[in-house]
Amino acid sequence: MTRSLASDVFALALEHVWLVLISVSVAVALAVPGGVVLSRRAGLRRWLLGFTNVVQTIPSLAVFGFLLPVPLVGGVGKRTAIIALVLYALLPVLRNTLVGILGIDPAVRESAIAMGMTDRQLLFQVEMPLAVPMILAGIRIATVTTIGTATIAAVIGGGGLGVFIFRGIAMVDTVQIIAGAVPAAGMALLADEALGWVEHRLSPA
């Protein structure tokens, strides 16, 4: 690998990390409170989980295409890419937050209520601490899948390591494809290991 190619890989890898961090952070900021709301509003579960499930079934390239003509949202560039990536990252975090809260032993919840805890105290002092490992598992899944999906962002000018992959496909250049695919795969493995370690540390003994 030449010095010029190596520097390009480094720059695009940083851009890829930025895309993933922003997308997953926004997804977590939306999905964790959303999971809390769904744990208390059974009527909303079917609709909200149904929407996120539908998004997951749509091919990522199609989602990017659907967003392009949407006013104030679409267009070529990173903004559209981030919105699409957020949509894909929502489901695992939302579902795991909901499962983590609903999976708490009812006796624990009843004991907390019997002690006079308010709903807010119950949430922050009992439910959320117990649900943290499950929520982290959802964030781990969302992060790893977003790293892979983010390579598609290059199609609409979102940047990232996908630039090398699509350039290599267009030029039938294996070196370019490897320059994009290998760092993305390595990034996904590192993220999985790091978040898996955090998840293990925070899991009950």
N, CA, C and O of each residue as an XYZ file, in Angstrom:
820
protein
N       0.842     -1.202      0.000
C       0.000      0.000      0.000
C       0.877      1.252      0.000
O       1.766      1.378      0.842
N       0.645      2.165     -0.919
C       1.451      3.377     -0.998
C       1.098      4.312      0.143
O       0.052      4.178      0.779
N       2.003      5.277      0.394
C       1.780      6.235      1.468
C       0.523      7.063      1.205
O      -0.226      7.365      2.133
N       0.293      7.427     -0.043
C      -0.888      8.215     -0.399
C      -2.167      7.433     -0.128
O      -3.132      7.972      0.415
N      -2.168      6.147     -0.513
C      -3.348      5.322     -0.277
C      -3.572      5.118      1.214
O      -4.709      5.137      1.687
N      -2.483      4.923      1.952
C      -2.595      4.719      3.398
C      -3.194      5.948      4.079
O      -4.027      5.821      4.977
N      -2.769      7.139      3.650
C      -3.310      8.357      4.247
C      -4.775      8.539      3.888
O      -5.554      9.036      4.701
N      -5.161      8.141      2.672
C      -6.567      8.213      2.263
C      -7.414      7.238      3.077
O      -8.531      7.557      3.484
N      -6.863      6.045      3.307
C      -7.579      5.053      4.120
C      -7.797      5.597      5.525
O      -8.887      5.472      6.084
N      -6.768      6.196      6.088
C      -6.880      6.749      7.442
C      -7.937      7.844      7.504
O      -8.752      7.872      8.426
N      -7.926      8.746      6.524
C      -8.885      9.851      6.506
C     -10.317      9.341      6.362
O     -11.220      9.798      7.064
N     -10.518      8.391      5.449
C     -11.865      7.856      5.242
C     -12.316      6.984      6.408
O     -13.507      6.901      6.706
N     -11.358      6.334      7.065
C     -11.700      5.542      8.254
C     -12.203      6.453      9.371
O     -13.174      6.128     10.054
N     -11.536      7.597      9.553
C     -12.002      8.573     10.545
C     -13.393      9.091     10.194
O     -14.242      9.259     11.070
N     -13.617      9.340      8.918
C     -14.928      9.793      8.461
C     -15.985      8.715      8.724
O     -17.114      9.018      9.108
N     -15.601      7.461      8.513
C     -16.501      6.334      8.749
C     -16.863      6.249     10.238
O     -18.026      6.064     10.596
N     -15.846      6.386     11.094
C     -16.073      6.358     12.540
C     -17.017      7.477     12.945
O     -17.912      7.276     13.765
N     -16.819      8.649     12.373
C     -17.677      9.799     12.690
C     -19.128      9.515     12.303
O     -20.044      9.793     13.076
N     -19.336      8.963     11.109
C     -20.688      8.617     10.659
C     -21.359      7.649     11.623
O     -22.527      7.811     11.978
N     -20.602      6.638     12.040
C     -21.147      5.608     12.930
C     -21.449      6.191     14.310
O     -22.520      5.949     14.866
N     -20.508      6.957     14.863
C     -20.706      7.532     16.194
C     -21.919      8.445     16.246
O     -22.722      8.369     17.176
N     -22.050      9.307     15.247
C     -23.190     10.224     15.220
C     -24.493      9.444     15.088
O     -25.454      9.704     15.812
N     -24.524      8.497     14.172
C     -25.752      7.736     13.902
C     -26.189      6.915     15.108
O     -27.358      6.935     15.494
N     -25.240      6.194     15.699
C     -25.578      5.348     16.847
C     -25.952      6.206     18.055
O     -26.859      5.853     18.809
N     -25.261      7.327     18.243
C     -25.583      8.214     19.370
C     -27.002      8.760     19.259
O     -27.743      8.790     20.242
N     -27.373      9.190     18.061
C     -28.733      9.703     17.857
C     -29.755      8.584     18.057
O     -30.803      8.794     18.669
N     -29.442      7.390     17.534
C     -30.355      6.251     17.685
C     -30.548      5.898     19.159
O     -31.669      5.625     19.590
N     -29.466      5.902     19.927
C     -29.562      5.600     21.358
C     -30.383      6.674     22.079
O     -31.217      6.366     22.930
N     -30.132      7.940     21.725
C     -30.865      9.042     22.352
C     -32.365      8.962     22.079
O     -33.169      9.421     22.891
N     -32.743      8.385     20.949
C     -34.158      8.230     20.607
C     -34.734      6.912     21.119
O     -35.856      6.875     21.625
N     -33.970      5.839     20.985
C     -34.500      4.502     21.254
C     -34.598      4.167     22.736
O     -35.544      3.492     23.143
N     -33.655      4.616     23.552
C     -33.723      4.285     24.979
C     -34.937      4.934     25.638
O     -35.694      4.237     26.314
N     -35.156      6.255     25.467
C     -36.395      6.822     26.007
C     -37.637      6.199     25.363
O     -38.663      6.016     26.020
N     -37.529      5.875     24.059
C     -38.653      5.237     23.376
C     -38.980      3.889     23.988
O     -40.152      3.547     24.143
N     -37.951      3.115     24.342
C     -38.172      1.823     24.986
C     -38.825      1.974     26.346
O     -39.670      1.166     26.730
N     -38.431      3.015     27.075
C     -39.039      3.284     28.387
C     -40.527      3.602     28.218
O     -41.371      3.092     28.955
N     -40.830      4.448     27.238
C     -42.229      4.804     26.977
C     -43.033      3.558     26.598
O     -44.147      3.366     27.085
N     -42.477      2.722     25.741
C     -43.184      1.514     25.312
C     -43.396      0.534     26.461
O     -44.372     -0.217     26.470
N     -42.485      0.541     27.427
C     -42.643     -0.359     28.572
C     -43.849      0.031     29.422
O     -44.351     -0.769     30.212
N     -44.306      1.271     29.248
C     -45.431      1.758     30.019
C     -46.675      2.011     29.165
O     -47.753      2.268     29.701
N     -46.531      1.940     27.867
C     -47.656      2.142     26.942
C     -47.759      0.952     25.995
O     -47.245      0.982     24.877
N     -48.426     -0.083     26.458
C     -48.518     -1.315     25.659
C     -49.183     -1.074     24.306
O     -48.866     -1.751     23.329
N     -50.100     -0.115     24.247
C     -50.817      0.158     23.005
C     -49.923      0.677     21.888
O     -50.237      0.513     20.709
N     -48.795      1.309     22.261
C     -47.891      1.873     21.257
C     -46.886      0.854     20.730
O     -46.279      1.063     19.679
N     -46.708     -0.245     21.455
C     -45.643     -1.195     21.099
C     -45.800     -1.741     19.696
O     -44.845     -1.774     18.919
N     -46.998     -2.165     19.379
C     -47.227     -2.784     18.074
C     -46.859     -1.842     16.943
O     -46.231     -2.253     15.968
N     -47.250     -0.574     17.069
C     -47.052      0.383     15.974
C     -45.597      0.808     15.853
O     -45.045      0.829     14.752
N     -44.977      1.145     16.968
C     -43.599      1.644     16.900
C     -42.616      0.532     16.555
O     -41.721      0.720     15.730
N     -42.784     -0.623     17.186
C     -41.914     -1.750     16.851
C     -42.174     -2.223     15.424
O     -41.259     -2.661     14.727
N     -43.434     -2.129     14.999
C     -43.769     -2.504     13.628
C     -43.074     -1.610     12.621
O     -42.579     -2.084     11.599
N     -43.035     -0.307     12.909
C     -42.372      0.641     12.010
C     -40.884      0.346     11.909
O     -40.329      0.294     10.812
N     -40.239      0.153     13.058
C     -38.797     -0.108     13.037
C     -38.490     -1.454     12.379
O     -37.459     -1.607     11.725
N     -39.382     -2.422     12.552
C     -39.196     -3.719     11.883
C     -39.286     -3.580     10.372
O     -38.520     -4.200      9.634
N     -40.231     -2.759      9.915
C     -40.401     -2.541      8.477
C     -39.146     -1.896      7.898
O     -38.674     -2.293      6.833
N     -38.608     -0.900      8.600
C     -37.383     -0.238      8.132
C     -36.261     -1.258      7.967
O     -35.498     -1.201      7.003
N     -36.164     -2.198      8.922
C     -35.102     -3.206      8.868
C     -35.224     -4.120      7.651
O     -34.224     -4.639      7.153
N     -36.462     -4.316      7.174
C     -36.655     -5.230      6.043
C     -36.358     -4.574      4.698
O     -36.190     -5.269      3.696
N     -36.292     -3.241      4.666
C     -36.029     -2.534      3.405
C     -34.525     -2.544      3.133
O     -33.748     -2.188      4.019
N     -34.100     -2.932      1.956
C     -32.663     -2.895      1.636
C     -32.078     -1.510      1.883
O     -32.702     -0.499      1.561
N     -30.884     -1.469      2.451
C     -30.283     -0.191      2.836
C     -30.139      0.760      1.663
O     -30.357      1.963      1.811
N     -29.780      0.243      0.513
C     -29.611      1.101     -0.661
C     -30.938      1.747     -1.045
O     -30.965      2.890     -1.501
N     -32.037      1.017     -0.861
C     -33.361      1.555     -1.175
C     -33.739      2.670     -0.210
O     -34.343      3.665     -0.611
N     -33.380      2.502      1.080
C     -33.677      3.549      2.068
C     -32.956      4.833      1.709
O     -33.545      5.912      1.768
N     -31.672      4.731      1.332
C     -30.932      5.913      0.896
C     -31.639      6.560     -0.289
O     -31.763      7.783     -0.353
N     -32.098      5.739     -1.221
C     -32.786      6.254     -2.403
C     -34.101      6.923     -2.063
O     -34.432      7.961     -2.636
N     -34.863      6.342     -1.133
C     -36.142      6.920     -0.723
C     -35.965      8.287     -0.075
O     -36.798      9.176     -0.249
N     -34.870      8.450      0.675
C     -34.654      9.698      1.416
C     -34.150     10.839      0.534
O     -34.340     12.008      0.869
N     -33.519     10.517     -0.573
C     -32.918     11.557     -1.419
C     -33.871     12.682     -1.801
O     -33.490     13.848     -1.696
N     -35.118     12.380     -2.251
C     -35.990     13.474     -2.685
C     -36.811     14.120     -1.573
O     -37.570     15.052     -1.839
N     -36.676     13.646     -0.332
C     -37.494     14.177      0.764
C     -37.020     15.578      1.138
O     -35.845     15.761      1.455
N     -37.916     16.579      1.107
C     -37.525     17.958      1.436
C     -36.993     18.080      2.867
O     -37.519     17.446      3.783
N     -35.968     18.880      3.053
C     -35.346     19.174      4.339
C     -34.627     17.976      4.970
O     -33.924     18.135      5.968
N     -34.792     16.818      4.414
C     -34.176     15.611      4.958
C     -33.205     14.986      3.969
O     -32.084     14.614      4.315
N     -33.669     14.882      2.725
C     -32.885     14.190      1.712
C     -31.809     15.042      1.077
O     -31.408     16.082      1.599
N     -31.364     14.569     -0.054
C     -30.283     15.244     -0.762
C     -29.000     14.443     -0.655
O     -28.874     13.539      0.171
N     -28.060     14.790     -1.500
C     -26.771     14.097     -1.506
C     -25.906     14.621     -0.361
O     -25.818     15.829     -0.145
N     -25.277     13.717      0.361
C     -24.379     14.139      1.433
C     -24.550     13.355      2.714
O     -25.315     12.393      2.779
N     -23.825     13.784      3.734
C     -23.777     13.068      5.001
C     -25.093     13.108      5.768
O     -25.428     12.147      6.461
N     -25.838     14.188      5.660
C     -27.079     14.302      6.429
C     -28.039     13.171      6.109
O     -28.577     12.533      7.013
N     -28.254     12.923      4.834
C     -29.150     11.840      4.420
C     -28.611     10.495      4.863
O     -29.371      9.630      5.300
N     -27.304     10.313      4.752
C     -26.686      9.053      5.178
C     -26.902      8.814      6.663
O     -27.233      7.701      7.071
N     -26.719      9.847      7.474
C     -26.880      9.705      8.919
C     -28.322      9.378      9.279
O     -28.568      8.532     10.139
N     -29.276     10.035      8.632
C     -30.690      9.758      8.911
C     -31.021      8.300      8.603
O     -31.705      7.635      9.381
N     -30.536      7.810      7.474
C     -30.784      6.412      7.110
C     -30.132      5.461      8.114
O     -30.735      4.461      8.504
N     -28.920      5.764      8.526
C     -28.216      4.907      9.479
C     -28.901      4.914     10.845
O     -28.944      3.892     11.530
N     -29.428      6.059     11.229
C     -30.177      6.144     12.492
C     -31.400      5.240     12.438
O     -31.688      4.527     13.400
N     -32.113      5.261     11.335
C     -33.301      4.420     11.186
C     -32.958      2.941     11.337
O     -33.718      2.182     11.940
N     -31.824      2.537     10.794
C     -31.406      1.140     10.896
C     -30.935      0.774     12.299
O     -31.084     -0.372     12.723
N     -30.373      1.732     13.019
C     -29.840      1.454     14.354
C     -30.913      1.483     15.437
O     -30.670      1.031     16.556
N     -32.092      2.006     15.122
C     -33.133      2.160     16.137
C     -33.630      0.834     16.714
O     -33.735      0.686     17.931
N     -33.936     -0.130     15.840
C     -34.632     -1.339     16.278
C     -33.889     -2.118     17.367
O     -34.490     -2.398     18.404
N     -32.614     -2.482     17.186
C     -31.973     -3.283     18.240
C     -31.920     -2.585     19.590
O     -32.077     -3.230     20.626
N     -31.699     -1.267     19.591
C     -31.632     -0.540     20.859
C     -33.025     -0.423     21.474
O     -33.197     -0.628     22.676
N     -34.011     -0.095     20.652
C     -35.390      0.044     21.129
C     -35.899     -1.279     21.686
O     -36.447     -1.325     22.788
N     -35.720     -2.342     20.931
C     -36.220     -3.651     21.344
C     -35.517     -4.144     22.604
O     -36.163     -4.676     23.507
N     -34.205     -3.971     22.670
C     -33.477     -4.449     23.845
C     -33.784     -3.641     25.094
O     -33.802     -4.184     26.199
N     -34.024     -2.341     24.925
C     -34.428     -1.525     26.070
C     -35.762     -2.012     26.617
O     -35.936     -2.169     27.826
N     -36.696     -2.249     25.706
C     -38.023     -2.730     26.110
C     -37.934     -4.105     26.775
O     -38.522     -4.328     27.832
N     -37.197     -5.019     26.151
C     -37.056     -6.371     26.701
C     -36.341     -6.325     28.049
O     -36.707     -7.054     28.971
N     -35.325     -5.472     28.166
C     -34.590     -5.361     29.418
C     -35.467     -4.903     30.564
O     -35.342     -5.411     31.679
N     -36.352     -3.951     30.309
C     -37.240     -3.437     31.362
C     -38.353     -4.432     31.678
O     -38.639     -4.702     32.844
N     -38.979     -4.976     30.635
C     -40.085     -5.913     30.850
C     -39.604     -7.247     31.425
O     -40.377     -7.987     32.033
N     -38.320     -7.540     31.224
C     -37.790     -8.812     31.706
C     -37.414     -8.818     33.179
O     -37.012     -9.852     33.714
N     -37.541     -7.679     33.835
C     -37.225     -7.614     35.264
C     -38.267     -8.407     36.055
O     -39.462     -8.342     35.767
N     -37.803     -9.141     37.039
C     -38.688     -9.951     37.881
C     -39.792     -9.067     38.470
O     -39.494     -8.072     39.130
N     -41.058     -9.416     38.241
C     -42.170     -8.617     38.790
C     -42.073     -8.435     40.304
O     -42.507     -7.412     40.833
N     -41.508     -9.419     41.004
C     -41.391     -9.317     42.460
C     -40.480     -8.156     42.855
O     -40.721     -7.475     43.852
N     -39.432     -7.941     42.062
C     -38.515     -6.824     42.330
C     -39.243     -5.504     42.166
O     -39.118     -4.597     42.989
N     -40.009     -5.413     41.084
C     -40.772     -4.194     40.823
C     -41.817     -3.955     41.919
O     -41.981     -2.830     42.391
N     -42.505     -4.998     42.310
C     -43.540     -4.877     43.339
C     -42.940     -4.487     44.683
O     -43.539     -3.714     45.431
N     -41.760     -5.018     44.995
C     -41.089     -4.669     46.248
C     -40.718     -3.187     46.271
O     -40.858     -2.514     47.292
N     -40.244     -2.696     45.131
C     -39.866     -1.285     45.050
C     -41.087     -0.382     45.229
O     -41.025      0.638     45.915
N     -42.178     -0.768     44.611
C     -43.412      0.018     44.746
C     -43.915     -0.030     46.179
O     -44.385      0.979     46.705
N     -43.820     -1.206     46.824
C     -44.270     -1.355     48.208
C     -43.447     -0.496     49.159
O     -43.923     -0.084     50.217
N     -42.186     -0.231     48.759
C     -41.326      0.626     49.582
C     -41.654      2.105     49.402
O     -41.065      2.962     50.061
N     -42.594      2.401     48.510
C     -43.022      3.784     48.311
C     -42.317      4.515     47.187
O     -42.413      5.739     47.098
N     -41.608      3.793     46.323
C     -40.916      4.438     45.204
C     -41.913      4.996     44.200
O     -42.934      4.377     43.898
N     -41.594      6.174     43.694
C     -42.395      6.738     42.611
C     -42.010      6.051     41.307
O     -41.035      5.301     41.265
N     -42.768      6.302     40.246
C     -42.455      5.687     38.956
C     -41.075      6.126     38.472
O     -40.340      5.338     37.879
N     -40.732      7.379     38.727
C     -39.419      7.894     38.321
C     -38.302      7.195     39.085
O     -37.290      6.803     38.503
N     -38.493      7.041     40.398
C     -37.495      6.356     41.211
C     -37.367      4.884     40.802
O     -36.269      4.330     40.757
N     -38.499      4.277     40.511
C     -38.507      2.884     40.067
C     -37.703      2.726     38.784
O     -36.937      1.774     38.630
N     -37.886      3.673     37.863
C     -37.198      3.613     36.580
C     -35.694      3.766     36.739
O     -34.926      2.949     36.231
N     -35.265      4.823     37.451
C     -33.839      5.153     37.496
C     -33.055      4.378     38.558
O     -31.844      4.200     38.424
N     -33.728      3.921     39.600
C     -33.010      3.224     40.666
C     -33.128      1.703     40.589
O     -32.326      0.988     41.190
N     -34.117      1.210     39.858
C     -34.326     -0.234     39.785
C     -34.284     -0.747     38.347
O     -33.446     -1.582     38.005
N     -35.192     -0.245     37.506
C     -35.344     -0.811     36.166
C     -34.139     -0.560     35.263
O     -33.607     -1.493     34.662
N     -33.713      0.690     35.168
C     -32.611      0.996     34.260
C     -31.300      0.312     34.652
O     -30.627     -0.234     33.778
N     -30.908      0.319     35.941
C     -29.677     -0.400     36.292
C     -29.731     -1.885     35.944
O     -28.736     -2.458     35.499
N     -30.887     -2.505     36.144
C     -31.013     -3.929     35.829
C     -31.076     -4.185     34.320
O     -30.686     -5.251     33.845
N     -31.570     -3.192     33.577
C     -31.718     -3.352     32.128
C     -30.471     -2.956     31.350
O     -30.389     -3.203     30.147
N     -29.500     -2.344     32.022
C     -28.302     -1.838     31.334
C     -27.592     -2.897     30.484
O     -27.252     -2.602     29.338
N     -27.349     -4.121     30.990
C     -26.673     -5.120     30.141
C     -27.436     -5.417     28.854
O     -26.829     -5.557     27.792
N     -28.755     -5.513     28.941
C     -29.558     -5.777     27.749
C     -29.519     -4.593     26.784
O     -29.451     -4.778     25.569
N     -29.562     -3.383     27.328
C     -29.494     -2.183     26.484
C     -28.143     -2.120     25.780
O     -28.069     -1.796     24.595
N     -27.084     -2.429     26.507
C     -25.741     -2.429     25.907
C     -25.625     -3.474     24.800
O     -24.936     -3.260     23.802
N     -26.302     -4.597     24.984
C     -26.288     -5.622     23.939
C     -26.932     -5.080     22.671
O     -26.467     -5.359     21.566
N     -28.007     -4.302     22.830
C     -28.655     -3.681     21.674
C     -27.770     -2.653     21.005
O     -27.719     -2.567     19.778
N     -27.065     -1.864     21.823
C     -26.141     -0.856     21.282
C     -24.996     -1.543     20.541
O     -24.538     -1.062     19.505
N     -24.542     -2.663     21.078
C     -23.468     -3.434     20.443
C     -23.902     -3.926     19.059
O     -23.160     -3.799     18.085
N     -25.096     -4.482     18.986
C     -25.619     -4.957     17.699
C     -25.771     -3.793     16.727
O     -25.383     -3.890     15.563
N     -26.342     -2.689     17.217
C     -26.571     -1.517     16.360
C     -25.251     -0.961     15.834
O     -25.162     -0.580     14.667
N     -24.233     -0.911     16.677
C     -22.944     -0.350     16.271
C     -22.276     -1.198     15.194
O     -21.799     -0.679     14.184
N     -22.250     -2.504     15.422
C     -21.588     -3.400     14.466
C     -22.302     -3.375     13.114
O     -21.658     -3.312     12.067
N     -23.636     -3.426     13.142
C     -24.370     -3.411     11.870
C     -24.261     -2.053     11.183
O     -24.231     -1.985      9.955
N     -24.203     -0.981     11.952
C     -24.081      0.356     11.360
C     -22.728      0.534     10.688
O     -22.639      1.197      9.655
N     -21.683     -0.041     11.248
C     -20.360      0.042     10.623
C     -20.398     -0.566      9.224
O     -19.820     -0.020      8.285
N     -21.085     -1.702      9.093
C     -21.202     -2.328      7.782
C     -22.109     -1.548      6.845
O     -21.778     -1.340      5.678
N     -23.262     -1.116      7.364
C     -24.223     -0.395      6.528
C     -23.686      0.952      6.075
O     -24.039      1.437      5.000
N     -22.836      1.554      6.891
C     -22.294      2.886      6.568
C     -21.458      2.885      5.295
O     -21.231      3.944      4.711
N     -20.999      1.724      4.856
C     -20.236      1.683      3.609
C     -21.112      2.080      2.413
O     -20.607      2.543      1.391
N     -22.424      1.893      2.553
C     -23.342      2.258      1.470
C     -23.481      3.774      1.349
O     -23.903      4.282      0.310
N     -23.122      4.497      2.419
C     -23.266      5.963      2.417
C     -22.501      6.613      1.273
O     -22.872      7.692      0.811
N     -21.445      5.968      0.817
C     -20.635      6.532     -0.269
C     -21.442      6.710     -1.544
O     -21.112      7.558     -2.374
N     -22.488      5.926     -1.707
C     -23.309      6.012     -2.923
C     -23.959      7.382     -3.058
O     -24.139      7.883     -4.168
N     -24.311      7.988     -1.922
C     -24.986      9.293     -1.973
C     -24.068     10.413     -1.471
O     -24.541     11.459     -1.026
N     -22.778     10.187     -1.546
C     -21.834     11.230     -1.159
C     -21.650     11.379      0.326
O     -21.238     12.439      0.797
N     -21.957     10.308      1.096
C     -21.817     10.372      2.544
C     -20.410     10.134      3.033
O     -20.118     10.357      4.208
N     -19.519      9.678      2.144
C     -18.135      9.445      2.524
C     -17.946      8.117      3.223
O     -18.778      7.218      3.101
N     -16.860      7.992      3.951
C     -16.557      6.758      4.661
C     -15.801      5.766      3.793
O     -15.461      6.060      2.647
N     -15.546      4.602      4.345
C     -14.739      3.585      3.664
C     -15.419      3.006      2.433
O     -14.765      2.382      1.597
N     -16.719      3.207      2.318
C     -17.430      2.742      1.133
C     -16.938      3.411     -0.140
O     -17.132      2.883     -1.235
N     -16.301      4.572     -0.004
C     -15.738      5.266     -1.169
C     -14.751      4.349     -1.886
O     -14.778      4.243     -3.113
N     -13.896      3.700     -1.137
C     -12.930      2.767     -1.737
C     -13.623      1.563     -2.368
O     -13.261      1.120     -3.458
N     -14.623      1.044     -1.663
C     -15.297     -0.158     -2.149
C     -15.979      0.096     -3.484
O     -15.819     -0.679     -4.426
N     -16.740      1.181     -3.563
C     -17.458      1.469     -4.809
C     -16.524      1.939     -5.912
O     -16.757      1.671     -7.091
N     -15.468      2.639     -5.525
C     -14.471      3.033     -6.521
C     -13.778      1.790     -7.082
O     -13.534      1.694     -8.285
N     -13.467      0.849     -6.204
C     -12.813     -0.382     -6.637
C     -13.703     -1.224     -7.531
O     -13.231     -1.833     -8.491
N     -15.006     -1.258     -7.215
C     -15.942     -2.005     -8.063
C     -16.021     -1.371     -9.444
O     -16.006     -2.060    -10.465
N     -16.105     -0.039     -9.455
C     -16.213      0.675    -10.730
C     -14.964      0.498    -11.589
O     -15.048      0.407    -12.813
N     -13.807      0.450    -10.933
C     -12.536      0.348    -11.663
C     -12.038     -1.091    -11.776
O     -10.993     -1.354    -12.370
N     -12.803     -2.019    -11.195
C     -12.378     -3.426    -11.116
C     -10.976     -3.493    -10.508
O     -10.072     -4.138    -11.041
N     -10.829     -2.808     -9.381
C      -9.537     -2.701     -8.700
C      -9.646     -3.372     -7.329
O     -10.247     -2.819     -6.408
N      -9.069     -4.548     -7.203
C      -9.153     -5.311     -5.954
C      -8.493     -4.586     -4.788
O      -8.975     -4.666     -3.658
N      -7.411     -3.889     -5.046
C      -6.698     -3.174     -3.992
C      -7.604     -2.124     -3.355
O      -7.633     -1.979     -2.133
N      -8.337     -1.398     -4.184
C      -9.256     -0.377     -3.679
C     -10.360     -1.019     -2.829
O     -10.714     -0.508     -1.767
N     -10.890     -2.126     -3.305
C     -11.961     -2.814     -2.560
C     -11.451     -3.276     -1.197
O     -12.114     -3.097     -0.176
N     -10.263     -3.872     -1.205
C      -9.670     -4.338      0.056
C      -9.389     -3.169      0.987
O      -9.578     -3.276      2.199
N      -8.938     -2.050      0.421
C      -8.623     -0.867      1.225
C      -9.851     -0.344      1.962
O      -9.725      0.278      3.018
N     -11.036     -0.592      1.411
C     -12.264     -0.161      2.085
C     -12.855     -1.249      2.959
O     -13.337     -0.971      4.057
N     -12.822     -2.498      2.478
C     -13.493     -3.598      3.179
C     -12.753     -4.048      4.436
O     -13.372     -4.278      5.475
N     -11.429     -4.174      4.340
C     -10.667     -4.698      5.475
C     -10.722     -3.767      6.694
O     -10.982     -4.245      7.799
N     -10.485     -2.450      6.535
C     -10.609     -1.571      7.706
C     -12.022     -1.561      8.297
O     -12.184     -1.488      9.516
N     -13.048     -1.634      7.433
C     -14.429     -1.652      7.933
C     -14.679     -2.918      8.747
O     -15.304     -2.865      9.806
N     -14.192     -4.050      8.253
C     -14.353     -5.307      8.981
C     -13.586     -5.271     10.304
O     -14.089     -5.714     11.336
N     -12.364     -4.740     10.260
C     -11.579     -4.622     11.485
C     -12.248     -3.711     12.502
O     -12.244     -3.992     13.701
N     -12.822     -2.620     12.013
C     -13.530     -1.682     12.873
C     -14.719     -2.362     13.559
O     -14.960     -2.160     14.749
N     -15.458     -3.171     12.791
C     -16.619     -3.879     13.336
C     -16.190     -4.877     14.410
O     -16.841     -4.993     15.449
N     -15.094     -5.599     14.159
C     -14.601     -6.573     15.134
C     -14.131     -5.890     16.420
O     -14.408     -6.368     17.520
N     -13.423     -4.779     16.274
C     -12.950     -4.048     17.450
C     -14.115     -3.497     18.273
O     -14.109     -3.571     19.502
N     -15.114     -2.945     17.579
C     -16.296     -2.411     18.269
C     -17.042     -3.516     18.999
O     -17.495     -3.334     20.130
N     -17.167     -4.667     18.339
C     -17.864     -5.793     18.952
C     -17.139     -6.271     20.207
O     -17.770     -6.536     21.230
N     -15.823     -6.380     20.126
C     -15.042     -6.827     21.275
C     -15.106     -5.812     22.418
O     -15.287     -6.186     23.577
N     -14.958     -4.528     22.088
C     -14.954     -3.494     23.119
C     -16.301     -3.404     23.827
O     -16.362     -3.374     25.056
N     -17.376     -3.363     23.048
C     -18.712     -3.268     23.645
C     -19.092     -4.574     24.345
O     -19.816     -4.556     25.340
N     -18.609     -5.700     23.831
C     -18.848     -6.978     24.495
C     -18.180     -7.007     25.862
O     -18.744     -7.533     26.821
N     -16.979     -6.443     25.952
C     -16.264     -6.363     27.229
C     -17.034     -5.493     28.224
O     -17.192     -5.859     29.389
N     -17.509     -4.339     27.753
C     -18.293     -3.450     28.627
C     -19.575     -4.147     29.078
O     -19.952     -4.084     30.248
N     -20.234     -4.809     28.135
C     -21.473     -5.530     28.450
C     -21.218     -6.604     29.512
O     -22.003     -6.772     30.445
N     -20.106     -7.325     29.351
C     -19.772     -8.386     30.315
C     -19.487     -7.794     31.688
O     -19.911     -8.351     32.701
N     -18.778     -6.676     31.734
C     -18.422     -6.038     33.012
C     -19.656     -5.552     33.763
O     -19.687     -5.562     34.993
N     -20.663     -5.130     33.021
C     -21.864     -4.578     33.656
C     -22.957     -5.597     33.880
O     -23.997     -5.284     34.461
N     -22.726     -6.822     33.421
C     -23.726     -7.874     33.598
C     -23.657     -8.403     35.036
O     -22.582     -8.454     35.634
N     -24.816     -8.796     35.585
C     -24.816     -9.356     36.945
C     -23.950    -10.601     37.018
O     -23.908    -11.387     36.071
N     -23.276    -10.782     38.106
C     -22.392    -11.938     38.275
C     -23.197    -13.230     38.329
O     -22.623    -14.310     38.469
